[in-house]
Amino acid sequence: MGAFVAFIGLVLCFGGLVLLFNLRGMSDKAAAFRDATRAAVGARTMQMGLMEESRLGTWFFRLMGGVLAACGLFFTIVGLISI
């Protein structure tokens, strides 16, 4: 069980670091995808407020990447201790 938790922690940590440091533009792509999804839902439901660009920009996805990286590091350490 400890090895599984350590593996999941490594995956979380890697994914968080990719978002945190905007590797290959992942934070920009996530923000653009969110705006496109909101626009599609707004067009389908006829809510004009959803057509506007979101106030949560790339900073939000970078912040969530930092949180994911920290939690992933914690899970990795806990998994390695419990092996």
C-alpha positions in Angstrom: 0.0 0.0 0.0 2.9 2.4 0.8 4.3 2.0 -2.7 1.0 2.9 -4.3 0.7 6.0 -2.1 4.3 7.0 -3.0 3.5 6.5 -6.7 0.4 8.6 -6.6 2.3 11.2 -4.7 5.0 11.4 -7.4 2.3 11.7 -10.1 0.6 14.5 -8.1 3.9 16.3 -7.5 4.9 16.1 -11.2 1.6 17.3 -12.4 1.6 20.2 -9.9 5.1 21.2 -10.9 4.1 21.2 -14.6 1.2 23.6 -13.8 3.3 25.7 -11.3 6.1 26.4 -13.6 3.9 26.6 -16.7 5.9 23.9 -18.6 4.8 23.7 -22.2 2.2 26.4 -21.5 0.0 24.1 -19.5 -1.4 26.8 -17.3 -2.2 29.0 -20.3 -3.9 26.0 -22.1 -5.9 25.2 -18.9 -7.1 28.8 -18.7 -8.0 28.9 -22.4 -9.8 25.6 -22.1 -11.8 26.9 -19.2 -12.8 30.0 -21.1 -13.8 28.0 -24.1 -15.9 25.7 -22.0 -17.6 28.6 -20.3 -18.4 30.2 -23.7 -19.8 26.9 -25.0 -22.0 26.4 -22.0 -23.1 30.1 -22.1 -24.0 29.8 -25.8 -26.0 26.6 -25.1 -27.9 28.0 -22.1 -28.2 31.5 -23.4 -26.5 33.0 -20.3 -24.5 36.0 -21.5 -22.5 36.2 -18.2 -20.7 32.9 -19.1 -19.6 34.3 -22.4 -17.2 36.7 -20.7 -13.7 35.7 -20.0 -13.1 34.3 -16.6 -11.5 36.3 -13.9 -9.5 33.3 -12.9 -6.5 33.5 -15.2 -3.3 31.5 -15.3 -2.4 32.6 -11.7 -5.2 30.4 -10.4 -3.9 27.3 -12.2 -0.3 28.1 -11.1 -1.6 28.4 -7.5 -3.4 25.0 -7.8 -0.2 23.5 -9.3 1.7 24.6 -6.2 -0.9 23.1 -3.9 -0.8 19.9 -5.9 3.0 19.7 -5.8 3.1 20.2 -2.0 0.4 17.6 -1.4 2.1 15.2 -3.8 5.4 15.6 -2.0 3.6 14.9 1.3 2.0 11.7 -0.1 5.3 10.6 -1.5 7.0 11.0 1.9 4.2 9.2 3.7 4.3 6.4 1.2 8.0 6.0 1.5 7.9 5.9 5.3 5.1 3.3 5.3 7.0 0.9 3.0 
